[in-house]
Amino acid sequence: MKQRALAVVLAVLLAASAFALVTAQHRSRALFIELERAQAQSKSLDAEGNRLRIELARAAQPAAVELAARGIGLVPIESKRTIFLPAPQGAGTCGSAVKRAPECVEAR
């Protein structure tokens, strides 16, 4: 009787172990497939990123910017059409300039 109970317990443990093994193998295969997909997507995104960097570099070229500006109706500036406004009172000539003129830069 004891041997029979032991055999049943061992059979149940063997079945549980086999089930766990099959489940682990299935999960392992599923994770491997997911990894392969993620690596393929990574390569695809890297290629797209490189393509976009090249496209951005081309679009940033002065000739491309000028062509795009002309395409929307912009024209180059002409010095005869430029109007210089007087500085506000008390502002000085160098105080609030974003890009400082050479005469405004302090000697170092």
PyMOL commands that place a pseudoatom at each C-alpha (Angstrom):
pseudoatom trace, name=CA, resn=MET, resi=1, chain=A, elem=C, hetatm=0, pos=[0.000, 0.000, 0.000]
pseudoatom trace, name=CA, resn=LYS, resi=2, chain=A, elem=C, hetatm=0, pos=[2.828, 2.385, 0.892]
pseudoatom trace, name=CA, resn=GLN, resi=3, chain=A, elem=C, hetatm=0, pos=[4.617, 1.577, -2.338]
pseudoatom trace, name=CA, resn=ARG, resi=4, chain=A, elem=C, hetatm=0, pos=[1.470, 2.179, -4.344]
pseudoatom trace, name=CA, resn=ALA, resi=5, chain=A, elem=C, hetatm=0, pos=[0.946, 5.624, -2.699]
pseudoatom trace, name=CA, resn=LEU, resi=6, chain=A, elem=C, hetatm=0, pos=[4.584, 6.450, -3.321]
pseudoatom trace, name=CA, resn=ALA, resi=7, chain=A, elem=C, hetatm=0, pos=[4.237, 5.408, -6.963]
pseudoatom trace, name=CA, resn=VAL, resi=8, chain=A, elem=C, hetatm=0, pos=[1.137, 7.621, -7.369]
pseudoatom trace, name=CA, resn=VAL, resi=9, chain=A, elem=C, hetatm=0, pos=[2.903, 10.587, -5.780]
pseudoatom trace, name=CA, resn=LEU, resi=10, chain=A, elem=C, hetatm=0, pos=[5.937, 10.057, -7.994]
pseudoatom trace, name=CA, resn=ALA, resi=11, chain=A, elem=C, hetatm=0, pos=[3.702, 9.738, -11.087]
pseudoatom trace, name=CA, resn=VAL, resi=12, chain=A, elem=C, hetatm=0, pos=[1.958, 13.021, -10.223]
pseudoatom trace, name=CA, resn=LEU, resi=13, chain=A, elem=C, hetatm=0, pos=[5.319, 14.718, -9.668]
pseudoatom trace, name=CA, resn=LEU, resi=14, chain=A, elem=C, hetatm=0, pos=[6.607, 13.315, -12.958]
pseudoatom trace, name=CA, resn=ALA, resi=15, chain=A, elem=C, hetatm=0, pos=[3.525, 14.595, -14.818]
pseudoatom trace, name=CA, resn=ALA, resi=16, chain=A, elem=C, hetatm=0, pos=[3.848, 18.023, -13.177]
pseudoatom trace, name=CA, resn=SER, resi=17, chain=A, elem=C, hetatm=0, pos=[7.546, 18.139, -14.057]
pseudoatom trace, name=CA, resn=ALA, resi=18, chain=A, elem=C, hetatm=0, pos=[6.829, 17.190, -17.680]
pseudoatom trace, name=CA, resn=PHE, resi=19, chain=A, elem=C, hetatm=0, pos=[4.108, 19.842, -17.880]
pseudoatom trace, name=CA, resn=ALA, resi=20, chain=A, elem=C, hetatm=0, pos=[6.465, 22.458, -16.423]
pseudoatom trace, name=CA, resn=LEU, resi=21, chain=A, elem=C, hetatm=0, pos=[9.154, 21.473, -18.937]
pseudoatom trace, name=CA, resn=VAL, resi=22, chain=A, elem=C, hetatm=0, pos=[6.780, 21.807, -21.904]
pseudoatom trace, name=CA, resn=THR, resi=23, chain=A, elem=C, hetatm=0, pos=[5.507, 25.133, -20.592]
pseudoatom trace, name=CA, resn=ALA, resi=24, chain=A, elem=C, hetatm=0, pos=[9.061, 26.438, -20.126]
pseudoatom trace, name=CA, resn=GLN, resi=25, chain=A, elem=C, hetatm=0, pos=[10.053, 25.374, -23.660]
pseudoatom trace, name=CA, resn=HIS, resi=26, chain=A, elem=C, hetatm=0, pos=[6.974, 27.029, -25.118]
pseudoatom trace, name=CA, resn=ARG, resi=27, chain=A, elem=C, hetatm=0, pos=[7.680, 30.254, -23.218]
pseudoatom trace, name=CA, resn=SER, resi=28, chain=A, elem=C, hetatm=0, pos=[11.312, 30.121, -24.299]
pseudoatom trace, name=CA, resn=ARG, resi=29, chain=A, elem=C, hetatm=0, pos=[10.311, 29.815, -27.972]
pseudoatom trace, name=CA, resn=ALA, resi=30, chain=A, elem=C, hetatm=0, pos=[7.782, 32.641, -27.624]
pseudoatom trace, name=CA, resn=LEU, resi=31, chain=A, elem=C, hetatm=0, pos=[10.415, 34.902, -26.049]
pseudoatom trace, name=CA, resn=PHE, resi=32, chain=A, elem=C, hetatm=0, pos=[12.919, 34.035, -28.784]
pseudoatom trace, name=CA, resn=ILE, resi=33, chain=A, elem=C, hetatm=0, pos=[10.382, 34.947, -31.469]
pseudoatom trace, name=CA, resn=GLU, resi=34, chain=A, elem=C, hetatm=0, pos=[9.630, 38.207, -29.660]
pseudoatom trace, name=CA, resn=LEU, resi=35, chain=A, elem=C, hetatm=0, pos=[13.370, 38.937, -29.465]
pseudoatom trace, name=CA, resn=GLU, resi=36, chain=A, elem=C, hetatm=0, pos=[13.781, 38.313, -33.205]
pseudoatom trace, name=CA, resn=ARG, resi=37, chain=A, elem=C, hetatm=0, pos=[10.900, 40.689, -33.978]
pseudoatom trace, name=CA, resn=ALA, resi=38, chain=A, elem=C, hetatm=0, pos=[12.340, 43.361, -31.683]
pseudoatom trace, name=CA, resn=GLN, resi=39, chain=A, elem=C, hetatm=0, pos=[15.763, 43.064, -33.328]
pseudoatom trace, name=CA, resn=ALA, resi=40, chain=A, elem=C, hetatm=0, pos=[14.195, 43.345, -36.793]
pseudoatom trace, name=CA, resn=GLN, resi=41, chain=A, elem=C, hetatm=0, pos=[12.241, 46.404, -35.685]
pseudoatom trace, name=CA, resn=SER, resi=42, chain=A, elem=C, hetatm=0, pos=[15.415, 47.909, -34.212]
pseudoatom trace, name=CA, resn=LYS, resi=43, chain=A, elem=C, hetatm=0, pos=[17.243, 47.477, -37.521]
pseudoatom trace, name=CA, resn=SER, resi=44, chain=A, elem=C, hetatm=0, pos=[14.313, 49.000, -39.380]
pseudoatom trace, name=CA, resn=LEU, resi=45, chain=A, elem=C, hetatm=0, pos=[14.184, 51.991, -37.033]
pseudoatom trace, name=CA, resn=ASP, resi=46, chain=A, elem=C, hetatm=0, pos=[17.956, 52.481, -37.311]
pseudoatom trace, name=CA, resn=ALA, resi=47, chain=A, elem=C, hetatm=0, pos=[17.682, 52.516, -41.102]
pseudoatom trace, name=CA, resn=GLU, resi=48, chain=A, elem=C, hetatm=0, pos=[14.795, 54.988, -40.957]
pseudoatom trace, name=CA, resn=GLY, resi=49, chain=A, elem=C, hetatm=0, pos=[16.742, 57.188, -38.529]
pseudoatom trace, name=CA, resn=ASN, resi=50, chain=A, elem=C, hetatm=0, pos=[19.734, 57.234, -40.854]
pseudoatom trace, name=CA, resn=ARG, resi=51, chain=A, elem=C, hetatm=0, pos=[17.489, 58.076, -43.808]
pseudoatom trace, name=CA, resn=LEU, resi=52, chain=A, elem=C, hetatm=0, pos=[15.908, 60.934, -41.846]
pseudoatom trace, name=CA, resn=ARG, resi=53, chain=A, elem=C, hetatm=0, pos=[19.339, 62.279, -40.808]
pseudoatom trace, name=CA, resn=ILE, resi=54, chain=A, elem=C, hetatm=0, pos=[20.392, 62.350, -44.463]
pseudoatom trace, name=CA, resn=GLU, resi=55, chain=A, elem=C, hetatm=0, pos=[17.123, 63.999, -45.460]
pseudoatom trace, name=CA, resn=LEU, resi=56, chain=A, elem=C, hetatm=0, pos=[17.546, 66.606, -42.712]
pseudoatom trace, name=CA, resn=ALA, resi=57, chain=A, elem=C, hetatm=0, pos=[21.117, 67.334, -43.788]
pseudoatom trace, name=CA, resn=ARG, resi=58, chain=A, elem=C, hetatm=0, pos=[19.953, 67.848, -47.384]
pseudoatom trace, name=CA, resn=ALA, resi=59, chain=A, elem=C, hetatm=0, pos=[17.062, 70.061, -46.294]
pseudoatom trace, name=CA, resn=ALA, resi=60, chain=A, elem=C, hetatm=0, pos=[19.382, 72.199, -44.166]
pseudoatom trace, name=CA, resn=GLN, resi=61, chain=A, elem=C, hetatm=0, pos=[21.615, 73.067, -47.112]
pseudoatom trace, name=CA, resn=PRO, resi=62, chain=A, elem=C, hetatm=0, pos=[21.333, 76.770, -48.042]
pseudoatom trace, name=CA, resn=ALA, resi=63, chain=A, elem=C, hetatm=0, pos=[20.281, 75.943, -51.609]
pseudoatom trace, name=CA, resn=ALA, resi=64, chain=A, elem=C, hetatm=0, pos=[17.439, 73.735, -50.388]
pseudoatom trace, name=CA, resn=VAL, resi=65, chain=A, elem=C, hetatm=0, pos=[16.286, 76.368, -47.901]
pseudoatom trace, name=CA, resn=GLU, resi=66, chain=A, elem=C, hetatm=0, pos=[16.335, 79.038, -50.602]
pseudoatom trace, name=CA, resn=LEU, resi=67, chain=A, elem=C, hetatm=0, pos=[14.416, 76.806, -53.015]
pseudoatom trace, name=CA, resn=ALA, resi=68, chain=A, elem=C, hetatm=0, pos=[11.780, 76.061, -50.364]
pseudoatom trace, name=CA, resn=ALA, resi=69, chain=A, elem=C, hetatm=0, pos=[11.501, 79.761, -49.477]
pseudoatom trace, name=CA, resn=ARG, resi=70, chain=A, elem=C, hetatm=0, pos=[10.998, 80.696, -53.101]
pseudoatom trace, name=CA, resn=GLY, resi=71, chain=A, elem=C, hetatm=0, pos=[8.429, 77.904, -53.356]
pseudoatom trace, name=CA, resn=ILE, resi=72, chain=A, elem=C, hetatm=0, pos=[6.235, 79.615, -50.754]
pseudoatom trace, name=CA, resn=GLY, resi=73, chain=A, elem=C, hetatm=0, pos=[6.670, 83.045, -52.297]
pseudoatom trace, name=CA, resn=LEU, resi=74, chain=A, elem=C, hetatm=0, pos=[9.523, 84.515, -50.259]
pseudoatom trace, name=CA, resn=VAL, resi=75, chain=A, elem=C, hetatm=0, pos=[12.108, 86.653, -52.005]
pseudoatom trace, name=CA, resn=PRO, resi=76, chain=A, elem=C, hetatm=0, pos=[15.665, 87.616, -50.998]
pseudoatom trace, name=CA, resn=ILE, resi=77, chain=A, elem=C, hetatm=0, pos=[16.018, 90.848, -49.060]
pseudoatom trace, name=CA, resn=GLU, resi=78, chain=A, elem=C, hetatm=0, pos=[17.122, 93.979, -50.849]
pseudoatom trace, name=CA, resn=SER, resi=79, chain=A, elem=C, hetatm=0, pos=[19.115, 96.647, -49.058]
pseudoatom trace, name=CA, resn=LYS, resi=80, chain=A, elem=C, hetatm=0, pos=[17.069, 99.435, -50.651]
pseudoatom trace, name=CA, resn=ARG, resi=81, chain=A, elem=C, hetatm=0, pos=[13.924, 97.987, -49.029]
pseudoatom trace, name=CA, resn=THR, resi=82, chain=A, elem=C, hetatm=0, pos=[15.472, 97.697, -45.558]
pseudoatom trace, name=CA, resn=ILE, resi=83, chain=A, elem=C, hetatm=0, pos=[14.233, 100.177, -42.960]
pseudoatom trace, name=CA, resn=PHE, resi=84, chain=A, elem=C, hetatm=0, pos=[16.276, 100.802, -39.810]
pseudoatom trace, name=CA, resn=LEU, resi=85, chain=A, elem=C, hetatm=0, pos=[14.260, 101.894, -36.793]
pseudoatom trace, name=CA, resn=PRO, resi=86, chain=A, elem=C, hetatm=0, pos=[15.742, 104.147, -34.135]
pseudoatom trace, name=CA, resn=ALA, resi=87, chain=A, elem=C, hetatm=0, pos=[16.556, 102.560, -30.781]
pseudoatom trace, name=CA, resn=PRO, resi=88, chain=A, elem=C, hetatm=0, pos=[14.195, 103.364, -27.885]
pseudoatom trace, name=CA, resn=GLN, resi=89, chain=A, elem=C, hetatm=0, pos=[15.277, 106.205, -25.615]
pseudoatom trace, name=CA, resn=GLY, resi=90, chain=A, elem=C, hetatm=0, pos=[17.742, 105.155, -22.916]
pseudoatom trace, name=CA, resn=ALA, resi=91, chain=A, elem=C, hetatm=0, pos=[18.416, 101.750, -24.464]
pseudoatom trace, name=CA, resn=GLY, resi=92, chain=A, elem=C, hetatm=0, pos=[21.868, 102.626, -25.786]
pseudoatom trace, name=CA, resn=THR, resi=93, chain=A, elem=C, hetatm=0, pos=[23.228, 101.154, -28.963]
pseudoatom trace, name=CA, resn=CYS, resi=94, chain=A, elem=C, hetatm=0, pos=[24.745, 97.994, -27.495]
pseudoatom trace, name=CA, resn=GLY, resi=95, chain=A, elem=C, hetatm=0, pos=[22.582, 97.217, -24.471]
pseudoatom trace, name=CA, resn=SER, resi=96, chain=A, elem=C, hetatm=0, pos=[19.908, 94.905, -25.788]
pseudoatom trace, name=CA, resn=ALA, resi=97, chain=A, elem=C, hetatm=0, pos=[21.386, 93.569, -29.007]
pseudoatom trace, name=CA, resn=VAL, resi=98, chain=A, elem=C, hetatm=0, pos=[20.908, 89.843, -29.397]
pseudoatom trace, name=CA, resn=LYS, resi=99, chain=A, elem=C, hetatm=0, pos=[23.926, 89.480, -31.625]
pseudoatom trace, name=CA, resn=ARG, resi=100, chain=A, elem=C, hetatm=0, pos=[26.424, 92.102, -30.649]
pseudoatom trace, name=CA, resn=ALA, resi=101, chain=A, elem=C, hetatm=0, pos=[27.990, 94.333, -33.259]
pseudoatom trace, name=CA, resn=PRO, resi=102, chain=A, elem=C, hetatm=0, pos=[31.806, 94.345, -33.355]
pseudoatom trace, name=CA, resn=GLU, resi=103, chain=A, elem=C, hetatm=0, pos=[31.959, 97.775, -31.721]
pseudoatom trace, name=CA, resn=CYS, resi=104, chain=A, elem=C, hetatm=0, pos=[29.836, 96.518, -28.805]
pseudoatom trace, name=CA, resn=VAL, resi=105, chain=A, elem=C, hetatm=0, pos=[32.026, 93.537, -27.910]
pseudoatom trace, name=CA, resn=GLU, resi=106, chain=A, elem=C, hetatm=0, pos=[34.347, 94.269, -25.030]
pseudoatom trace, name=CA, resn=ALA, resi=107, chain=A, elem=C, hetatm=0, pos=[38.090, 93.800, -25.556]
pseudoatom trace, name=CA, resn=ARG, resi=108, chain=A, elem=C, hetatm=0, pos=[39.416, 90.829, -23.617]
for i in range(1, 108): cmd.bond("trace and resi %d" % i, "trace and resi %d" % (i + 1))
show_as sticks, trace
zoom trace
